[in-house]
Amino acid sequence: QELRCQCIQTHSDLISPKFIKHVQLIPEGVHCSRKEIIVTLEDGKLICLDPNAEWVMIIIKKIINSAPN
Amino acid sequence: QELRCQCIQTHSDLISPKFIKHVQLIPEGVHCSRKEIIVTLEDGKLICLDPNAEWVMIIIKKIINSAPN
């Protein structure tokens, strides 16, 4: 019995990392049987990304590997 | 002038994805001049991970690429 997933649909258009304020990766768990990726944009908007979309992984790598740090 | 970073120190020991409730990726921005990775553990504890540590990227990939979805 699926308790509660936060994402109702996922955003399919490409988003530039520069508009992303932060990214939440939520592994599947007791509360939801699928993993979810929730992005907060600079304007405060919350959107869900498809964990299976290749460009999503690319964006996450860009955020983590971006210089400087 | 660095406004406010959330992480004071980073956790260096390896953490298994199964103890991770969710992961926050915060790119550097106006509020903080370095990127931060904040993990919420199943027990509710919040810890910061080092964005430059290789194992951190491996864990993030595991979370995203883990079946089923």
Backbone of each chain as nested JSON, in Angstrom:
{
  "chains": [
    {"id": "A", "residues": [
      {"number": 1, "name": "GLN", "atoms": {"N": [0.883, -1.184, 0.0], "CA": [0.0, 0.0, 0.0], "C": [0.917, 1.229, 0.0]}},
      {"number": 2, "name": "GLU", "atoms": {"N": [0.772, 2.037, -1.07], "CA": [1.679, 3.154, -1.286], "C": [1.23, 4.313, -0.398]}},
      {"number": 3, "name": "LEU", "atoms": {"N": [2.059, 4.708, 0.526], "CA": [1.635, 5.747, 1.472], "C": [1.476, 7.059, 0.729]}},
      {"number": 4, "name": "ARG", "atoms": {"N": [2.654, 7.703, 0.446], "CA": [2.491, 9.019, -0.153], "C": [3.735, 9.381, -0.949]}},
      {"number": 5, "name": "CYS", "atoms": {"N": [3.57, 9.507, -2.23], "CA": [4.665, 10.027, -3.056], "C": [4.435, 11.527, -3.208]}},
      {"number": 6, "name": "GLN", "atoms": {"N": [5.54, 12.267, -3.334], "CA": [5.381, 13.731, -3.451], "C": [5.139, 14.159, -4.896]}},
      {"number": 7, "name": "CYS", "atoms": {"N": [5.627, 13.366, -5.842], "CA": [5.529, 13.784, -7.249], "C": [4.289, 13.181, -7.917]}},
      {"number": 8, "name": "ILE", "atoms": {"N": [3.5, 14.047, -8.533], "CA": [2.307, 13.584, -9.257], "C": [2.69, 13.379, -10.722]}},
      {"number": 9, "name": "GLN", "atoms": {"N": [3.539, 14.269, -11.236], "CA": [4.049, 14.09, -12.602], "C": [5.484, 14.596, -12.658]}},
      {"number": 10, "name": "THR", "atoms": {"N": [6.19, 14.25, -13.732], "CA": [7.572, 14.736, -13.827], "C": [7.708, 15.702, -15.007]}},
      {"number": 11, "name": "HIS", "atoms": {"N": [8.635, 16.628, -14.836], "CA": [8.889, 17.696, -15.811], "C": [9.847, 17.151, -16.859]}},
      {"number": 12, "name": "SER", "atoms": {"N": [9.454, 17.187, -18.135], "CA": [10.318, 16.501, -19.105], "C": [11.264, 17.45, -19.833]}},
      {"number": 13, "name": "ASP", "atoms": {"N": [10.981, 18.776, -19.796], "CA": [11.895, 19.647, -20.552], "C": [13.206, 19.828, -19.774]}},
      {"number": 14, "name": "LEU", "atoms": {"N": [14.253, 19.99, -20.548], "CA": [15.6, 20.219, -19.992], "C": [15.609, 21.496, -19.148]}},
      {"number": 15, "name": "ILE", "atoms": {"N": [16.305, 21.443, -18.016], "CA": [16.416, 22.632, -17.159], "C": [17.899, 22.935, -16.968]}},
      {"number": 16, "name": "SER", "atoms": {"N": [18.256, 24.194, -17.058], "CA": [19.663, 24.538, -16.881], "C": [20.001, 24.574, -15.393]}},
      {"number": 17, "name": "PRO", "atoms": {"N": [21.168, 23.995, -15.009], "CA": [21.561, 24.004, -13.601], "C": [21.546, 25.39, -12.987]}},
      {"number": 18, "name": "LYS", "atoms": {"N": [21.724, 26.428, -13.8], "CA": [21.804, 27.762, -13.182], "C": [20.463, 28.232, -12.633]}},
      {"number": 19, "name": "PHE", "atoms": {"N": [19.36, 27.549, -13.028], "CA": [18.06, 27.932, -12.466], "C": [17.709, 27.104, -11.229]}},
      {"number": 20, "name": "ILE", "atoms": {"N": [18.628, 26.185, -10.875], "CA": [18.321, 25.254, -9.793], "C": [18.894, 25.755, -8.466]}},
      {"number": 21, "name": "LYS", "atoms": {"N": [18.007, 25.897, -7.484], "CA": [18.443, 26.338, -6.159], "C": [18.906, 25.129, -5.352]}},
      {"number": 22, "name": "HIS", "atoms": {"N": [18.11, 24.063, -5.328], "CA": [18.638, 22.8, -4.81], "C": [17.835, 21.619, -5.291]}},
      {"number": 23, "name": "VAL", "atoms": {"N": [18.436, 20.435, -5.126], "CA": [17.875, 19.186, -5.65], "C": [17.692, 18.229, -4.484]}},
      {"number": 24, "name": "GLN", "atoms": {"N": [16.513, 17.594, -4.434], "CA": [16.286, 16.582, -3.405], "C": [16.179, 15.216, -4.075]}},
      {"number": 25, "name": "LEU", "atoms": {"N": [17.014, 14.299, -3.64], "CA": [16.941, 12.913, -4.138], "C": [16.291, 12.087, -3.048]}},
      {"number": 26, "name": "ILE", "atoms": {"N": [15.164, 11.5, -3.346], "CA": [14.471, 10.695, -2.325], "C": [14.399, 9.248, -2.804]}},
      {"number": 27, "name": "PRO", "atoms": {"N": [15.199, 8.372, -2.182], "CA": [15.142, 6.959, -2.574], "C": [13.742, 6.403, -2.284]}},
      {"number": 28, "name": "GLU", "atoms": {"N": [13.366, 5.329, -3.01], "CA": [12.08, 4.721, -2.672], "C": [12.163, 4.258, -1.21]}},
      {"number": 29, "name": "GLY", "atoms": {"N": [11.036, 4.282, -0.548], "CA": [11.054, 3.909, 0.873], "C": [9.659, 3.544, 1.34]}},
      {"number": 30, "name": "VAL", "atoms": {"N": [9.488, 3.505, 2.621], "CA": [8.197, 3.103, 3.182], "C": [7.103, 4.072, 2.699]}},
      {"number": 31, "name": "HIS", "atoms": {"N": [7.466, 5.327, 2.579], "CA": [6.43, 6.334, 2.28], "C": [6.031, 6.313, 0.803]}},
      {"number": 32, "name": "CYS", "atoms": {"N": [6.919, 5.824, -0.086], "CA": [6.632, 5.876, -1.532], "C": [7.454, 4.802, -2.227]}},
      {"number": 33, "name": "SER", "atoms": {"N": [6.812, 4.072, -3.13], "CA": [7.501, 2.892, -3.696], "C": [8.344, 3.258, -4.91]}},
      {"number": 34, "name": "ARG", "atoms": {"N": [8.431, 4.551, -5.248], "CA": [9.348, 4.907, -6.33], "C": [10.254, 6.033, -5.863]}},
      {"number": 35, "name": "LYS", "atoms": {"N": [11.445, 6.112, -6.477], "CA": [12.342, 7.191, -6.078], "C": [11.888, 8.485, -6.76]}},
      {"number": 36, "name": "GLU", "atoms": {"N": [12.206, 9.592, -6.078], "CA": [11.758, 10.888, -6.6], "C": [12.916, 11.888, -6.574]}},
      {"number": 37, "name": "ILE", "atoms": {"N": [12.889, 12.766, -7.574], "CA": [13.889, 13.854, -7.63], "C": [13.098, 15.158, -7.699]}},
      {"number": 38, "name": "ILE", "atoms": {"N": [13.226, 15.942, -6.646], "CA": [12.464, 17.194, -6.563], "C": [13.443, 18.367, -6.6]}},
      {"number": 39, "name": "VAL", "atoms": {"N": [13.212, 19.254, -7.55], "CA": [14.118, 20.394, -7.743], "C": [13.41, 21.676, -7.299]}},
      {"number": 40, "name": "THR", "atoms": {"N": [14.13, 22.485, -6.515], "CA": [13.61, 23.822, -6.196], "C": [14.322, 24.807, -7.107]}},
      {"number": 41, "name": "LEU", "atoms": {"N": [13.523, 25.558, -7.858], "CA": [14.12, 26.516, -8.791], "C": [14.407, 27.83, -8.068]}},
      {"number": 42, "name": "GLU", "atoms": {"N": [15.209, 28.673, -8.723], "CA": [15.574, 29.965, -8.12], "C": [14.32, 30.761, -7.768]}},
      {"number": 43, "name": "ASP", "atoms": {"N": [13.249, 30.589, -8.586], "CA": [12.041, 31.382, -8.306], "C": [11.175, 30.711, -7.236]}},
      {"number": 44, "name": "GLY", "atoms": {"N": [11.708, 29.631, -6.643], "CA": [10.969, 28.988, -5.552], "C": [10.041, 27.877, -6.008]}},
      {"number": 45, "name": "LYS", "atoms": {"N": [9.881, 27.753, -7.346], "CA": [8.978, 26.722, -7.859], "C": [9.56, 25.328, -7.598]}},
      {"number": 46, "name": "LEU", "atoms": {"N": [8.68, 24.372, -7.292], "CA": [9.114, 22.984, -7.052], "C": [8.692, 22.141, -8.249]}},
      {"number": 47, "name": "ILE", "atoms": {"N": [9.633, 21.395, -8.816], "CA": [9.257, 20.51, -9.917], "C": [9.895, 19.131, -9.695]}},
      {"number": 48, "name": "CYS", "atoms": {"N": [9.247, 18.118, -10.269], "CA": [9.772, 16.76, -10.158], "C": [10.458, 16.37, -11.465]}},
      {"number": 49, "name": "LEU", "atoms": {"N": [11.584, 15.7, -11.357], "CA": [12.289, 15.236, -12.55], "C": [12.221, 13.719, -12.602]}},
      {"number": 50, "name": "ASP", "atoms": {"N": [12.332, 13.193, -13.823], "CA": [12.254, 11.756, -14.026], "C": [13.618, 11.131, -13.726]}},
      {"number": 51, "name": "PRO", "atoms": {"N": [13.703, 10.295, -12.694], "CA": [14.989, 9.692, -12.324], "C": [15.6, 8.859, -13.451]}},
      {"number": 52, "name": "ASN", "atoms": {"N": [14.755, 8.442, -14.415], "CA": [15.278, 7.592, -15.494], "C": [15.753, 8.404, -16.698]}},
      {"number": 53, "name": "ALA", "atoms": {"N": [15.461, 9.706, -16.707], "CA": [15.876, 10.532, -17.858], "C": [17.374, 10.794, -17.763]}},
      {"number": 54, "name": "GLU", "atoms": {"N": [18.056, 10.523, -18.876], "CA": [19.529, 10.653, -18.855], "C": [19.981, 12.059, -18.511]}},
      {"number": 55, "name": "TRP", "atoms": {"N": [19.24, 13.065, -19.053], "CA": [19.704, 14.437, -18.839], "C": [19.655, 14.811, -17.359]}},
      {"number": 56, "name": "VAL", "atoms": {"N": [18.806, 14.12, -16.604], "CA": [18.711, 14.43, -15.17], "C": [20.025, 14.052, -14.478]}},
      {"number": 57, "name": "MET", "atoms": {"N": [20.543, 12.884, -14.837], "CA": [21.806, 12.456, -14.212], "C": [22.934, 13.407, -14.611]}},
      {"number": 58, "name": "ILE", "atoms": {"N": [22.874, 13.876, -15.844], "CA": [23.917, 14.803, -16.34], "C": [23.893, 16.1, -15.54]}},
      {"number": 59, "name": "ILE", "atoms": {"N": [22.68, 16.589, -15.265], "CA": [22.546, 17.84, -14.503], "C": [23.066, 17.645, -13.085]}},
      {"number": 60, "name": "ILE", "atoms": {"N": [22.766, 16.505, -12.499], "CA": [23.21, 16.256, -11.125], "C": [24.735, 16.186, -11.084]}},
      {"number": 61, "name": "LYS", "atoms": {"N": [25.311, 15.534, -12.079], "CA": [26.79, 15.466, -12.141], "C": [27.363, 16.876, -12.294]}},
      {"number": 62, "name": "LYS", "atoms": {"N": [26.701, 17.699, -13.112], "CA": [27.196, 19.068, -13.35], "C": [27.187, 19.851, -12.043]}},
      {"number": 63, "name": "ILE", "atoms": {"N": [26.117, 19.705, -11.265], "CA": [26.002, 20.434, -10.003], "C": [27.117, 20.008, -9.06]}},
      {"number": 64, "name": "ILE", "atoms": {"N": [27.366, 18.692, -8.992], "CA": [28.348, 18.186, -8.026], "C": [29.766, 18.494, -8.495]}},
      {"number": 65, "name": "ASN", "atoms": {"N": [30.002, 18.343, -9.789], "CA": [31.385, 18.503, -10.27], "C": [31.729, 19.929, -10.677]}},
      {"number": 66, "name": "SER", "atoms": {"N": [30.765, 20.84, -10.526], "CA": [31.047, 22.199, -11.016], "C": [32.111, 22.847, -10.133]}},
      {"number": 67, "name": "ALA", "atoms": {"N": [33.087, 23.47, -10.762], "CA": [34.033, 24.304, -9.991], "C": [33.312, 25.609, -9.703]}},
      {"number": 68, "name": "PRO", "atoms": {"N": [33.803, 26.531, -8.827], "CA": [34.862, 26.252, -7.868], "C": [34.313, 25.548, -6.647]}},
      {"number": 69, "name": "ASN", "atoms": {"N": [35.247, 24.967, -5.849], "CA": [34.746, 24.474, -4.557], "C": [35.874, 24.39, -3.543]}}
    ]},
    {"id": "B", "residues": [
      {"number": 1, "name": "GLN", "atoms": {"N": [31.148, 38.384, 0.383], "CA": [30.877, 38.119, 1.799], "C": [29.938, 36.906, 1.826]}},
      {"number": 2, "name": "GLU", "atoms": {"N": [30.41, 35.856, 2.525], "CA": [29.699, 34.587, 2.511], "C": [28.496, 34.684, 3.456]}},
      {"number": 3, "name": "LEU", "atoms": {"N": [27.317, 34.544, 2.938], "CA": [26.128, 34.736, 3.78], "C": [26.024, 33.601, 4.775]}},
      {"number": 4, "name": "ARG", "atoms": {"N": [25.559, 32.444, 4.277], "CA": [25.353, 31.387, 5.259], "C": [25.415, 30.04, 4.581]}},
      {"number": 5, "name": "CYS", "atoms": {"N": [26.394, 29.274, 4.918], "CA": [26.447, 27.885, 4.46], "C": [25.821, 27.034, 5.561]}},
      {"number": 6, "name": "GLN", "atoms": {"N": [25.191, 25.915, 5.153], "CA": [24.545, 25.076, 6.156], "C": [25.531, 24.097, 6.794]}},
      {"number": 7, "name": "CYS", "atoms": {"N": [26.576, 23.723, 6.024], "CA": [27.479, 22.698, 6.538], "C": [28.682, 23.333, 7.247]}},
      {"number": 8, "name": "ILE", "atoms": {"N": [28.944, 22.858, 8.461], "CA": [30.103, 23.349, 9.208], "C": [31.269, 22.394, 8.952]}},
      {"number": 9, "name": "GLN", "atoms": {"N": [30.949, 21.092, 8.885], "CA": [31.982, 20.099, 8.549], "C": [31.342, 18.995, 7.713]}},
      {"number": 10, "name": "THR", "atoms": {"N": [32.171, 18.193, 7.071], "CA": [31.591, 17.107, 6.275], "C": [31.967, 15.761, 6.891]}},
      {"number": 11, "name": "HIS", "atoms": {"N": [31.071, 14.815, 6.67], "CA": [31.202, 13.469, 7.236], "C": [32.051, 12.649, 6.271]}},
      {"number": 12, "name": "SER", "atoms": {"N": [33.165, 12.09, 6.74], "CA": [34.059, 11.449, 5.772], "C": [33.85, 9.94, 5.677]}},
      {"number": 13, "name": "ASP", "atoms": {"N": [33.18, 9.315, 6.683], "CA": [33.059, 7.854, 6.574], "C": [31.973, 7.491, 5.569]}},
      {"number": 14, "name": "LEU", "atoms": {"N": [32.186, 6.373, 4.928], "CA": [31.257, 5.831, 3.932], "C": [29.895, 5.58, 4.579]}},
      {"number": 15, "name": "ILE", "atoms": {"N": [28.827, 5.903, 3.868], "CA": [27.48, 5.649, 4.381], "C": [26.739, 4.789, 3.361]}},
      {"number": 16, "name": "SER", "atoms": {"N": [26.034, 3.795, 3.831], "CA": [25.314, 2.935, 2.896], "C": [24.023, 3.619, 2.47]}},
      {"number": 17, "name": "PRO", "atoms": {"N": [23.692, 3.56, 1.165], "CA": [22.468, 4.181, 0.678], "C": [21.225, 3.727, 1.447]}},
      {"number": 18, "name": "LYS", "atoms": {"N": [21.27, 2.535, 2.026], "CA": [20.041, 2.055, 2.691], "C": [19.724, 2.846, 3.96]}},
      {"number": 19, "name": "PHE", "atoms": {"N": [20.725, 3.605, 4.481], "CA": [20.445, 4.423, 5.677], "C": [20.015, 5.837, 5.295]}},
      {"number": 20, "name": "ILE", "atoms": {"N": [19.953, 6.087, 3.976], "CA": [19.684, 7.459, 3.532], "C": [18.203, 7.656, 3.22]}},
      {"number": 21, "name": "LYS", "atoms": {"N": [17.606, 8.624, 3.89], "CA": [16.197, 8.917, 3.652], "C": [16.076, 9.861, 2.455]}},
      {"number": 22, "name": "HIS", "atoms": {"N": [16.859, 10.944, 2.436], "CA": [16.971, 11.716, 1.201], "C": [18.23, 12.578, 1.199]}},
      {"number": 23, "name": "VAL", "atoms": {"N": [18.545, 13.048, -0.001], "CA": [19.792, 13.782, -0.227], "C": [19.44, 15.151, -0.797]}},
      {"number": 24, "name": "GLN", "atoms": {"N": [20.069, 16.184, -0.257], "CA": [19.867, 17.526, -0.804], "C": [21.156, 17.993, -1.462]}},
      {"number": 25, "name": "LEU", "atoms": {"N": [21.075, 18.355, -2.717], "CA": [22.238, 18.918, -3.423], "C": [21.998, 20.408, -3.534]}},
      {"number": 26, "name": "ILE", "atoms": {"N": [22.869, 21.192, -2.951], "CA": [22.689, 22.641, -2.997], "C": [23.879, 23.261, -3.741]}},
      {"number": 27, "name": "PRO", "atoms": {"N": [23.624, 23.733, -4.982], "CA": [24.734, 24.373, -5.725], "C": [25.193, 25.619, -4.978]}},
      {"number": 28, "name": "GLU", "atoms": {"N": [26.453, 26.043, -5.238], "CA": [26.863, 27.306, -4.627], "C": [25.941, 28.405, -5.153]}},
      {"number": 29, "name": "GLY", "atoms": {"N": [25.729, 29.37, -4.308], "CA": [24.808, 30.439, -4.728], "C": [25.04, 31.684, -3.902]}},
      {"number": 30, "name": "VAL", "atoms": {"N": [24.088, 32.556, -3.944], "CA": [24.241, 33.835, -3.237], "C": [24.44, 33.576, -1.739]}},
      {"number": 31, "name": "HIS", "atoms": {"N": [23.733, 32.567, -1.241], "CA": [23.73, 32.344, 0.211], "C": [25.024, 31.681, 0.687]}},
      {"number": 32, "name": "CYS", "atoms": {"N": [25.721, 30.956, -0.199], "CA": [26.909, 30.211, 0.24], "C": [27.808, 29.989, -0.978]}},
      {"number": 33, "name": "SER", "atoms": {"N": [29.104, 30.234, -0.788], "CA": [29.992, 30.213, -1.96], "C": [30.52, 28.816, -2.266]}},
      {"number": 34, "name": "ARG", "atoms": {"N": [30.057, 27.808, -1.526], "CA": [30.468, 26.448, -1.909], "C": [29.221, 25.573, -2.0]}},
      {"number": 35, "name": "LYS", "atoms": {"N": [29.326, 24.513, -2.823], "CA": [28.162, 23.643, -2.967], "C": [28.125, 22.701, -1.75]}},
      {"number": 36, "name": "GLU", "atoms": {"N": [26.907, 22.28, -1.415], "CA": [26.753, 21.449, -0.228], "C": [25.86, 20.261, -0.542]}},
      {"number": 37, "name": "ILE", "atoms": {"N": [26.194, 19.133, 0.113], "CA": [25.367, 17.928, -0.024], "C": [24.933, 17.53, 1.384]}},
      {"number": 38, "name": "ILE", "atoms": {"N": [23.645, 17.619, 1.633], "CA": [23.117, 17.335, 2.972], "C": [22.24, 16.094, 2.896]}},
      {"number": 39, "name": "VAL", "atoms": {"N": [22.579, 15.108, 3.723], "CA": [21.862, 13.832, 3.715], "C": [21.025, 13.724, 4.986]}},
      {"number": 40, "name": "THR", "atoms": {"N": [19.768, 13.32, 4.811], "CA": [18.936, 13.001, 5.981], "C": [18.935, 11.481, 6.129]}},
      {"number": 41, "name": "LEU", "atoms": {"N": [19.34, 11.0, 7.283], "CA": [19.4, 9.557, 7.507], "C": [18.043, 9.055, 7.986]}},
      {"number": 42, "name": "GLU", "atoms": {"N": [17.879, 7.737, 7.931], "CA": [16.603, 7.134, 8.341], "C": [16.245, 7.537, 9.768]}},
      {"number": 43, "name": "ASP", "atoms": {"N": [17.286, 7.718, 10.616], "CA": [16.992, 8.077, 12.018], "C": [16.763, 9.587, 12.173]}},
      {"number": 44, "name": "GLY", "atoms": {"N": [16.724, 10.296, 11.022], "CA": [16.408, 11.725, 11.094], "C": [17.631, 12.612, 11.233]}},
      {"number": 45, "name": "LYS", "atoms": {"N": [18.805, 11.967, 11.463], "CA": [20.023, 12.769, 11.619], "C": [20.401, 13.432, 10.286]}},
      {"number": 46, "name": "LEU", "atoms": {"N": [20.903, 14.666, 10.359], "CA": [21.344, 15.387, 9.157], "C": [22.866, 15.41, 9.135]}},
      {"number": 47, "name": "ILE", "atoms": {"N": [23.445, 15.005, 8.005], "CA": [24.902, 15.085, 7.905], "C": [25.284, 15.692, 6.556]}},
      {"number": 48, "name": "CYS", "atoms": {"N": [26.455, 16.313, 6.524], "CA": [26.958, 16.907, 5.292], "C": [28.009, 15.977, 4.672]}},
      {"number": 49, "name": "LEU", "atoms": {"N": [27.946, 15.842, 3.362], "CA": [28.953, 15.031, 2.678], "C": [29.846, 15.944, 1.84]}},
      {"number": 50, "name": "ASP", "atoms": {"N": [31.067, 15.455, 1.601], "CA": [32.025, 16.238, 0.821], "C": [31.741, 16.054, -0.678]}},
      {"number": 51, "name": "PRO", "atoms": {"N": [31.34, 17.136, -1.377], "CA": [31.015, 17.025, -2.801], "C": [32.184, 16.513, -3.646]}},
      {"number": 52, "name": "ASN", "atoms": {"N": [33.408, 16.625, -3.117], "CA": [34.58, 16.197, -3.892], "C": [34.958, 14.736, -3.648]}},
      {"number": 53, "name": "ALA", "atoms": {"N": [34.352, 14.121, -2.625], "CA": [34.7, 12.724, -2.327], "C": [34.072, 11.816, -3.381]}},
      {"number": 54, "name": "GLU", "atoms": {"N": [34.876, 10.934, -3.944], "CA": [34.379, 10.082, -5.034], "C": [33.221, 9.204, -4.607]}},
      {"number": 55, "name": "TRP", "atoms": {"N": [33.327, 8.695, -3.359], "CA": [32.29, 7.744, -2.926], "C": [30.923, 8.438, -2.857]}},
      {"number": 56, "name": "VAL", "atoms": {"N": [30.946, 9.756, -2.687], "CA": [29.662, 10.472, -2.589], "C": [28.941, 10.407, -3.944]}},
      {"number": 57, "name": "MET", "atoms": {"N": [29.711, 10.613, -5.008], "CA": [29.086, 10.563, -6.342], "C": [28.574, 9.146, -6.619]}},
      {"number": 58, "name": "ILE", "atoms": {"N": [29.308, 8.158, -6.13], "CA": [28.906, 6.758, -6.34], "C": [27.575, 6.482, -5.641]}},
      {"number": 59, "name": "ILE", "atoms": {"N": [27.429, 7.014, -4.439], "CA": [26.198, 6.786, -3.683], "C": [25.019, 7.476, -4.386]}},
      {"number": 60, "name": "ILE", "atoms": {"N": [25.269, 8.66, -4.892], "CA": [24.186, 9.389, -5.564], "C": [23.759, 8.634, -6.813]}},
      {"number": 61, "name": "LYS", "atoms": {"N": [24.718, 8.118, -7.541], "CA": [24.387, 7.311, -8.726], "C": [23.594, 6.08, -8.32]}},
      {"number": 62, "name": "LYS", "atoms": {"N": [23.978, 5.456, -7.229], "CA": [23.279, 4.238, -6.763], "C": [21.825, 4.558, -6.455]}},
      {"number": 63, "name": "ILE", "atoms": {"N": [21.615, 5.692, -5.784], "CA": [20.249, 6.073, -5.414], "C": [19.414, 6.294, -6.674]}},
      {"number": 64, "name": "ILE", "atoms": {"N": [20.0, 6.964, -7.663], "CA": [19.231, 7.316, -8.865], "C": [19.026, 6.098, -9.749]}},
      {"number": 65, "name": "ASN", "atoms": {"N": [20.069, 5.284, -9.86], "CA": [19.973, 4.164, -10.799], "C": [19.419, 2.893, -10.171]}},
      {"number": 66, "name": "SER", "atoms": {"N": [19.08, 2.943, -8.876], "CA": [18.656, 1.695, -8.237], "C": [17.307, 1.281, -8.814]}},
      {"number": 67, "name": "ALA", "atoms": {"N": [17.145, 0.001, -9.121], "CA": [15.846, -0.579, -9.487], "C": [15.11, -0.796, -8.163]}},
      {"number": 68, "name": "PRO", "atoms": {"N": [13.788, -1.07, -8.09], "CA": [12.863, -0.897, -9.188], "C": [12.439, 0.552, -9.267]}},
      {"number": 69, "name": "ASN", "atoms": {"N": [11.81, 0.905, -10.434], "CA": [11.204, 2.26, -10.411], "C": [9.921, 2.274, -11.223]}}
    ]}
  ]
}
